[in-house]
């Protein structure tokens, strides 16, 4: 039975939904990536490094990028700021680089 035209929401295809629970000295921390596509185009995304042992602000999200509310933005320890967006791949590289930098600082504080 045909239910009529598909809504924009139903045309979104969530292709990436990964959650990694970290162990070792970062036990309790989480890395998350969620990405929705429309055709071959990324239309919605969320990247997050969550570690409530470091900060309770923003539900423990230390670093994150997403495009909710129609705006590309960065979360860092409870603060939010708009970011320029060129491509999702470039944003993932930036996120990964910044997570490594956060981890380096965490390690220095533990020494």
C-alpha positions, 0 to 999 in steps of 0.5 A, a space after each residue: 500500500 502506497 503511503 504517499 510522498 516520503 517526508 524529508 526526515 524519512 529520506 535521511 539514511 543514518 550510515 554511521 552510528 559508532 560508540 567507542 568506550 575507552 579503557 585504560 587511563 581514559 576508562 569511562 570516556 566515550 568517542 561517538 560518531 553519528 552521520 546521516 546522509 541524503 543520497 551521497 551528501 552528509 546532511 547531519 552529523 555529531 562527533 563527540 569526546 565525552 569524559 565526565 571524569 574531567 568535566 560535568 559541563 555539557 553532560 561530560 562532553 569535552 569536545 564535539 562538533 555537530 550541525 544541529 539547529 541549522 548551524 555547524 558548531 563546536 563544543 568545548 568544555 561547556 562552551 559553543 562556537 560556530 565553525 566554518 564547514 568545508 567538508 565532513 572529512 575535513 571536520 573529522 580530521 580536525 576533530 581527531 587532531 583536537 582529541 589527540 591534543 586534549 589527550 596529550 594535555 590530560 596526560 601531562 596533567 596526570 604526570 
